[in-house]
Amino acid sequence: MNKERSSRLEGRIRSGKLSRRDIVRRLGELAFGSANDCVRLVLEDCPDLDALELSLLSEVRRSDKGGVEVKLIDRLKAVEALSAAIGADDGEAAEFLRALGGGGEP
């Protein structure tokens, strides 16, 4: 999501005009969005921050030895929230989410 779109979303939240469709769309972007720009942020020498979509980025660390650690948001939580938002509360959805989280049967 670019900064302009993010500003519009923040404005809609403040004005109380945020719809369920907006929430579902945003959760879908978080759950299934591309992390390419997050990687570009740490690999490029001088990335254009305004052009990067960094909503999936949670944390960036650089060690004393030059190593870089990039943490992204918990996509499983985003998928769970998306599932709840669209009303997918059938047994198959719950079983799928359990399996994604490592809680399924071996």
N, C-alpha and C positions, 0 to 999 in steps of 0.2 A: 504494500500500500504506500503510495507516495505521500509527501507531506501535505499537498493540497487536499487529497482525499481524506487524510487523517484529520485535518483541521475541520473539514465539513462534518465528519463523523462526531468529533468532539462538540461542535456547535449543536448538532441534533441531540446529543445526549443532554447538554445543558438546557436546551429549550424543551425537553420532554417529548421530542418528536422522533425518537428512536423506535423503529418498528421491530417486530419479531423477525421479519425478513432480513433486516439489517444485521441483527444478531446472528442469525443462522449463516448468512453470507460471510461474516467476519470469522466465525468459528470454523467454517469450511476453509477459509484462507489460512488460518493458523494450523489446522489439522493437516492440510494437504499441500500447503504452499512450498515453493522452492527455497532452499537455503543457499542458493548460489551467491547471492549478494553478501551474505554473512561471511562466506569463504573469501569472496573478493575483497572484503574489508581488510582482512589480515594478510592477504597475499600481495596486493598491489601496493606500490610505494606511496602514491598519493591518490587514493580513491576519491571520487566526487561523492561526498556524503549525501548531498541532496538527491542524487540519482539512485542511491541504493535503497532497497526495500529491506529493512532490518527488523521488522516486527517479530520475526522468529528468534531473534538474538536475545539471549538471557544474560550472558556474561562473556567477557573476553579477558584472558589473563596472559601476561607475557612473563616468562621466568627470567631469572638472572642470566641464564645460559642462552637466552634467545628463543626458547621454545614457546609456542603459542597454544593456548587451550581455548577452544570456542565451545560455549554451552548454548544449546538451543532450548526453547520452551519444551515442556513435556507434551508431546503430541498426543499421547494416549489420553491425557486429561482433556485435551481439546476435542478429541474424538468422542469421549464420554459426554462432555458438555454438549456437543453437537447432536449426539444421539438423544440426549434428554430434551434438547430444544425442539427437535423435530418429532418427538413423541415415539421414538423407536424403542418401546419398552417390552418388546416381545422377547421370548426366551432365546431366540437365535442371536439377537444383538448382544444380550448380556453374556452369552457363551463366547461369542466372538471377542468381546472386549476383555473377558477373563483370559482367554488364550493369548491375546496380544500382550497382556500384562504379565504373562508367565505363570498364571494361576490355573491353566488348563490341565487336563489329565495328560500324563506322559505317553 
